Amino acid sequence: MCAKITVDPFYDHYASRTSQMLSSEVRDLLAVTARPDIISFAGGLPYTEAIDPEVMLETVSGVLKEDCPAALQYGPTDGYVPLKHDLVEVMAEEGIPSLPEDIVITHGAQQGLDLLAKILINPGDHIIMEGPTYVGALNSFVSYQPVIHTVPLDDGGLVVERLEETLEGLASRGIRPKFLYTVSNFQNPTGITLEEERRHALLSLSREYDFIILEDNPYGLLRYEGEPIPALRSLDAERVVYLGTLSKIFSAGMRIGWVTAPRPVLEKVLLAKQSADLCTSSFTQRVAHRFFHERDWRGLIRKLRTIYRERRDAMLSALEEFFPEEITWTKPGGGLFVWVTLPDYINSSDMLASALEYKVAFVPGTGFFPPPGGNNFIRLNFSYPELDEIWEGIKRLSKVVKRELSLASCLGLDVGAVSKGSCERGSI
Ligand SMILES: Cc1ncc(COP(=O)(O)O)c(C=O)c1O
């Protein structure tokens, strides 16, 4: 069989790092999710309808009435100081101590990830990620050409023993990894949270093997049950670089995230940001500050929690009701995602094509691992679809899954031998 080859006339003009850049399946799928006839569990869209447009109108016009010239102007690279004070309060909500001068405001946490990769990774450096991990971090890191090691997750988060094995293996070859990246709470894509005991173990390994920890925490305040667990950053501010964002608790469109880190690291982040974009939008920083200063933002988070908890419950109940028993999934205590494990003979990227015929979309697991890997997983988002869409969408998806299972059984695959919860890179 011969594949169709398209020749890019600029092929030999590109930097070699572009050959490793991965296309994000999440981003590609957003095109499909825009179709109104599709029930989409793809993407990770927060429910911005929860905010009253009138409130935003007043907030924006307040900024323009009182602070228009500055809002339209360049600002300091490290960010708008009054907003930094608000971010200190946001972190305090999770018991994370911080000072405004220890914060650099970025265009979303995504820019923070890219700047950190830029200042930390030389081509060929070794880094450690969870497997699966956040696709945006993976794509950003990959373009700086590191060697990526993944450590599996189970219900308690990163499996520390497996991390230790990886570290020992690297140390025996004289290799010190630059950093470990973790989404410590309600991870994207699995919804899993790193247990407290493991946080301590992880920190002690980072001291023993001398690597930095990048803690990315967009979902910590979206907890629907149980008690908060101390952030890695609050347990050891010397070892941990922390990324926060307003995307999931206020607005993703404002593009406001931040990095807080040990001072020397923060200074390098600042230099990298200067050359990346000079400063984060003066306008949206002022809008966000006005909102956080004048409005009941804690009330907004409570409202989002109520909405998302209900949607999570609906998704878990629908999965229970419609999905065949060979299939397993995570039961997240917060965040936006459920991670489904299919039998390992099912290819979830292929299954997406059938799902679209049934007018339902999800993200196949492959994007969340360095290739190859993740074929038999899917990520489902429950924050954006309405309750009735969740029930209907899961019902449609169950038909697709059942069709795949029966097809496999017709082909004589060992459908009974589904290894429950098994993951080619560990168990989830
Ligand atoms: C784990 C994680 N980190 C970072 C981001 C990017 O967030 P932001 O919108 O602040 O760039 C996301 C977005 O989904 C995420 O899930």
The ligand as an SDF file (V2000), in Angstrom:
LIG
                    3D

 16 16  0  0  0  0  0  0  0  0999 V2000
   -2.8510   20.7840   33.6920 C   0  0  0  0  0  0  0  0  0  0  0  0
   -3.0100   22.0210   32.9010 C   0  0  0  0  0  0  0  0  0  0  0  0
   -2.0290   22.9280   32.9040 N   0  0  0  0  0  0  0  0  0  0  0  0
   -2.1300   24.0680   32.2050 C   0  0  0  0  0  0  0  0  0  0  0  0
   -3.2480   24.3380   31.4430 C   0  0  0  0  0  0  0  0  0  0  0  0
   -3.2930   25.5980   30.6460 C   0  0  0  0  0  0  0  0  0  0  0  0
   -4.0120   26.5640   31.3300 O   0  0  0  0  0  0  0  0  0  0  0  0
   -4.0970   28.0570   30.8670 P   0  0  0  0  0  0  0  0  0  0  0  0
   -5.4530   28.2580   30.2970 O   0  0  0  0  0  0  0  0  0  0  0  0
   -3.8830   28.8340   32.1250 O   0  0  0  0  0  0  0  0  0  0  0  0
   -3.0170   28.3140   29.8820 O   0  0  0  0  0  0  0  0  0  0  0  0
   -4.2930   23.4230   31.4100 C   0  0  0  0  0  0  0  0  0  0  0  0
   -5.4790   23.6760   30.5790 C   0  0  0  0  0  0  0  0  0  0  0  0
   -6.3280   22.8690   30.3810 O   0  0  0  0  0  0  0  0  0  0  0  0
   -4.1660   22.2360   32.1650 C   0  0  0  0  0  0  0  0  0  0  0  0
   -5.1370   21.3090   32.1860 O   0  0  0  0  0  0  0  0  0  0  0  0
  1  2  1  0
  2  3  1  0
  2 15  2  0
  3  4  2  0
  4  5  1  0
  5  6  1  0
  5 12  2  0
  6  7  1  0
  7  8  1  0
  8  9  2  0
  8 10  1  0
  8 11  1  0
 12 13  1  0
 12 15  1  0
 13 14  2  0
 15 16  1  0
M  END
$$$$
